[in-house]
């Protein structure tokens, strides 16, 4: 038997029927306070795009956006940032919103830090490197 997901005692269908004010009462203090201040212009635009085209893949820079119940099942491309070596804007994380993600932020599921891969030390990095033949 599959266990039905519940967020603070509410099913996903009940959460989708709630207004943002009612939903914010169920969140932690930090998320509740940011929703109480109101959604920004970019956040409102993203929600409108989701309502207009629900099956579309939405790319966004809004890492601080709180995942609302109406975003469940949507696919997002969250910007990770680019380093100087990489082409600017080349890194996006693909995220499909699941019910367990409600109340968190988009950036929590798009980790921008890569694994560090070390190689041999550069020339002049240590005393022993002065004996390495240069090409």
N, C-alpha and C positions, 0 to 999 in steps of 0.2 A: 504494500500500500504506500503510495506516494504521499509524503507529508506536504501539506499546503503551506506556502510561505505566509507569514504574518509579521507585520511591522508594528510593534507596540500594541498587539492585539487586533489590528485591522488587516483585512485582506487587501490585495492589490486593487480589486475593483472598488472597495470602499475608499481607498486612498485616492484613486483617480476622480471620484465624485466630490472630494473635499476641495474647498477653496485653499488658496495659498496661506491665508491667515490661520485656518483650522489646522492645516498640515504643519505649519511652523510651530504650533504648540507641542507637537510630538518630538521635535528635534532637540539637539543639545543647545546650550546657551549661545555658543558662537554662531551656529547656523541660524538659530532663531533670531538673533540680533541683526544679522545681515539681511534676512528676509524682511524683518520689520522696517528696515531703512528703505526697502523697496528695491525692485529690480532696476538695473541700469538700462540704458538704451540698447546696448549690444545684447544683453541678456533677453530683453523683450523681443528683439529682432530674431534671435535664435529660436525662441519659443514659437513665434509666428511662422517661421520657416518650417518648424517641425509639424505644426498643425496643417500647413498648406500641402507639404510633400512628406508624408510620414515614411515612405519607403526609401527616400533619398539618403545618401551618405553625406552627412553634414560635417564639413571641416570647420574647426573653430580654434581660436586662440584663448578662449575663455576657460582657462584651467581652474579658476576660482568659482566657477558656476556650480551651484548646489544641484544635485540630481533630484529632480522632482518626479512624482509618480507618472506624470504624462510623458516622461521621457523613456519609460520602460519599453524595451524592445527596439529602440532606435539605435542606429549605427553612427558613431562619431569618429572623426579624425581629430585627435587632440595634438596640438603643436608641442613638440619637444624642444625646439630651439636648434640652432646650428652653431658649430664652433667655427673658428677662423679657417681651419683646414677644409671643412666641408662647405658645400654650396649653401648659401643662406636660405633657410626655410625648407631644407630638404628632409627634415626628420618629422614624421607624423606617427602617432600611435593609433592603431585602430582599436576601437572599443565598442562592444555591444552591451548596452545597459541591461542589467538583470535586476530583478526585484530586490536582491540583497544589497545592491548599490545605492538604494534610495536613502537620501539624507547625507550622503558623503559628497565630496567634490570631484569633479572630472579629473583634476590633476593627480588625485590619489591613485588613479589606475593607469596613469601614463608616466612612468618613471623615466626622467631624462638622463640619468647617470648610467654610463656604460661601464663595462668591466675594464679595469686597467690592465693593459698588456705591456709588461716591461720587456726590454731587450737588453743587449749588451750596453755597458756604459759608454758614453761618448768620449772622444779624445779630450784629455785634459780634465776628466772627471775625477781621477784619482792619481796617486803617485805611480802606480804600476802602469797606467795607460801611456806614460811617456816612452815606454819601450815597444809600443805597438807601431809597426811599420805603416807609414802613410802611403797611399797610392800616388 
